[in-house]
Amino acid sequence: QPYPPVPPAPGQPKPVTTALNWGGGRHHAQRAQAGGFCYVNDAVLGCDMLRRKFGKVLYVDIDIHHCDGVEAAFDGTDKVVTLSFHKYEKGFFPGTGAPLGRHSKVNVPLPPGITDDLFLPLYSSAVSDLASAHASIGSPFGSVCLAVGADGLADDPIVGRDGWALSTRGLSSAVRSTCLLAKKLRLPLLVLGGGGYSDVNAARAFAACTVAACEGPREGVLARLPDRVPDHEHFPRYAPTFEIHTKATAK
């Protein structure tokens, strides 16, 4: 039970409310084949374990590529509901993710160049409204799994200039929003990684999102994240800004 009614007794382990795996989020792998750099779909395995322990799962994905492997794995069941925010257009991998909002699949294609200011209100509203809708029909979620791709950051080297224009502040704010919702609903949260093809910017994003994921048990910590990258052996690679956060680029 992630949020017990009383604190654990002295010497007893504290309950886990949030778990992170930035090496995860391999959401393209299928049952019988690899896809999109993904060989084993840990997101599917994680959702299946959450389902067995806590019941119905809300899977949310903010990688710029559609979570085709996860959606296919749970097609035909209402025990795992997928909510995917992604880019969808002809020729863009994996070619799935058309607008859809029925049964256990909700797809929200977003346009190229979307910025934090447009993305965050849409994201927070969609996740909260979906959770409320399922609770209102007597089928509430028992846990949440969130996959965070850093390939939606502005000028990702593989996605290119036709991608999104998010910043690390936008991604970490989305994680924070999800954490606070999970806390409000008293649900365990599993946070996974995803794409991101500038290794320096992916490191920035996942560092900020790690802090954001602590907002459940320690609300307010994200605001205290320092602006500067701490000195370490790879410090020169963060030139010229040497800052934790990237900047969104309007397109």
Secondary structure as UniProt FT lines:
FT   TURN            10..11
FT   STRAND          18..21
FT   TURN            22..23
FT   TURN            27..28
FT   TURN            36..37
FT   HELIX           42..54
FT   STRAND          57..61
FT   HELIX           68..73
FT   TURN            74..76
FT   STRAND          80..86
FT   TURN            90..91
FT   TURN            93..94
FT   STRAND          100..102
FT   TURN            103..104
FT   STRAND          105..109
FT   TURN            112..113
FT   HELIX           116..136
FT   TURN            137..138
FT   STRAND          143..147
FT   HELIX           150..152
FT   TURN            154..155
FT   TURN            157..159
FT   TURN            161..162
FT   HELIX           168..185
FT   STRAND          189..192
FT   HELIX           199..212
FT   HELIX           213..215
FT   TURN            216..217
FT   TURN            219..220
FT   HELIX           222..224
FT   TURN            233..234
FT   HELIX           235..238
FT   TURN            239..241
//
